[in-house]
């Protein structure tokens, strides 16, 4: 597990993003509570206010702060995918960006996912990035791989390239990173169930215990 706050990367995004401060302020004004899983109006901070997969009315929400270049996140993603299949409509999953400064391509990967999200393919890009993490994470030119993934998803390549460098998606990633900092996130992956942070390990067995407890109304501490 990585234990570094992404302040360096967050600062870099802030410098690169022209006008992101105003966008971030307006987004915060529309958000009722930090870390809420209630969606705000779409179209201002990336593809959607939250990246959610599953039934909106599910009794259990599993929320992840993740980094696409983090090996542990890739492992947890596989575990979560199996849990989604097993729990069906009882579980929904939320993904939030938390790129770490120690990962040289984490920001670019997050930008690619957001750009795909603007064309309705966030989760498909999310899955491709984790599935192929060992390939692109060691590349000198990751854009070549991300453009290839975009084409495989049938995305408009020109729009994808433009959106990958847009102020809108940079602001979204910055905003979500700040949400993580405000909630005490220090590493990736960090998981919450129904807004309560989980401890390690993030094994299938442990996560099942936590989900079952949430379904029954019990709290594990």
C-alpha positions, 0 to 999 in steps of 0.5 A: 500500500502506498502512503503518500498524499498526492499534494505534488500532483494536485498542485500540478493540476491546479497550475495546469488548469486555467479557470479550474478554481472557479469551476471547483468553487461552483461545484462545491457550492452545489455539493451538500456534503463532502463525500456524499454519494448523492449526484449533483447536476451533471456536465460540470465536472467530467462525465458525471458528478460521481462514477457509479455502477449498480442499482441507485437504490442499493442498500450498500454503497462501496466507494473507492478512492483509487489510482489507475497505476496502483497495483493494489488498486488493480487487485482490489478492482478484480475483487470488487467486480466479483462482489458486484456479480454476487450481490447484484442489486444489493450493492453499488460501487462508486469510484473516485480519483486519487492519483498519487505523486509517486506514480508518473502516469497516474494523472494521464490515466485519470484524464483518459478515464474522464475523457472516455467518460465524457463519451459514456465509456468511463467504466469501460476505460476504467476496466481496460486501464486496470486490466492492462496496467502492467503494460502501459504503466512502464511505457514512456509514451502512455498516450499511444496506449490510451488512444488505442484503448479509446479506439477499441471502445469506439470513441471519437478519437479527436474528441478523446484527445481534446478532452484528455487535456481539457480544463474540465476533466483536470478540475474533476480529478483535482476536486475528487483528490481534495475530497479524499484529503478532506476525508482522511485518505492517505493511500490507495486503494481506500474503501468506504462502505456506506461512508465508513472507512474500511480497514485492511485487508481488502480480501474477498472474505473481509469485504463480504463480512463488511457488506453482509454487516451493512446489509444486516444493519450491524457495524464492524469496528 
